[in-house]
Amino acid sequence: MESVSAAARRGSMDRRDGSVDFSIASETVDLLKEIGAFIEEEVFPIEPRIGTEAFTSLLPDLTSLRGLVRQKGWWLPQVPREHGGMGLSFMQQAMVSEVLARSPLGHFVFNAQAPDAGNMEVLLHFGSKAQKTRWLEPLLAGEIRSCFSMTEPDRAGSNPVWLETRAVREGDEYVLNGRKWFTSSADGAAFAIVMAVTDPEAPPHRRASQIIVPTDTEGFERVRNISCMGDSGSDWMSHSEINYEACRVPVSNRIGEEGGGFSIAQARLGPGRIHHCMRWVGIAERAFEIMCQRAVDRELAPGDRLESRQTIQNWIAESRAEIDAARLTVLHAGWQIDREGTRAARTAISAVKFTVARMMLQVVDRAIQTLGALGISDDCVLSHFYRHERAARIYDGADEVHKSVVARQVLKRFRSKPSVGRELRQPGEQLSKR
């Protein structure tokens, strides 16, 4: 894992002007190398089974690896020590996420997988004591899984305050009715956190609440696993359509205050986007290594290797520069979150969300093209990345939404400072004579 170490050290910067910058501690570099070696030696060998076997058949081996992760003290890298995790800073978590992402199974083995990691965060920060005891503790222990049920087939995912699913209060219960889809990992989950409208007359950002619904509740129906590019998946590796019909749960299952669903979702999604971005950097790094190895190994004729082609050299050079640039921008956004909080870093978060997703897909595509027919086969992990990661430009806010966020913030500075750009000549003005 020398490349990870080198990349980490490239993140350390010194500013001669005295301004504060981010740096990466040597112990973090060592941790990344150790975890990276574990992923290569223990997790990579299981990957070829992903395309040919149901996820459930992998669970015995994955459970065994989870035991090894616990022994090494790497369990829950995203969770504070007092709750059984590694207690890493946010930036450290992001860097570990990159290393885990080199395998589609890496996050699962460390119990840092979506959507469970996000649900853990929600329950840690907003859950009641009873909710933490019943749901969070077994989730942290890896004894159960969960899902997050927000996206609806008949409502634009880019407008999270426009939901159709209703949760009507009747005494000490909520009665839920509605339809959700792309509820990831619902197959085999013990509970869902459902985003539902509890007060349709409230201001848009106060209409919805987040409510825990056990999947064995009467009226909870997992309609199907949605086939995505020919793959319906199973268990954790799946996306489900869910029907909620007269689904009754206690009011005590509501997370936080009534109408607080949107603010909780925003608190969850901001940091989550950074983790996704670093996961995409890890995927791009793995694809890059596969591409380079193929370039030096593949002969087009005796003694004539693929690496001699200028197009391949261009792809390698561009990919190396783009991955490094993406990594540093994401780490800087994570550093900003550590120092100033998610709200202050919201523009940086949106910027890295669309740039890193685009970079990752471009590198994966180049790698597939370099490998030719092998690249699209399930003999290579690239096909899994290509099929499952195209959604990176859609979930957690489509690229176009995040671009609008960044543009609005940038333009706000120019509106508030009329002097900016005053050197530009207005129409009809004469150029000054020198």
Secondary structure, DSSP 8 states (H G I E B T S, - for coil): -HHHHHHHHHT----TT--------HHHHHHHHHHHHHIIIIIGGGGGGTTTS-HHHHHHHHHHHHHHHHHTT-S-TTS-GGGTS----HHHHHHHHHHHTTSTTHHHHTT--TTHHHHHHHHHHH--HHHIIIIIHHHHTTS--EEEE---TTS-TT-TT----EEEEETTEEEEEEEEEEEET-TT-SEEEEEEES-TTS-GGGSEEEEEEETTSTTEEEEEE--BTTB--BTTB-EEEEEEEEEEEEGGGEESSTT-HHHHHHHHHHHHHHHHHHHHHHHHHHHHHHHHHHHHH-EEETTEEGGGSHHHHHHHHHHHHHHHHHHHHHHHHHHHHHHH-TTTTHHHHHHHHHHHHHHHHHHHHHHHHHHTHHHHSTTSTHHHHHHHHGGGGTTTS-HHHHHHHHHHHHHHHHHH-TTTTTTS--TT------
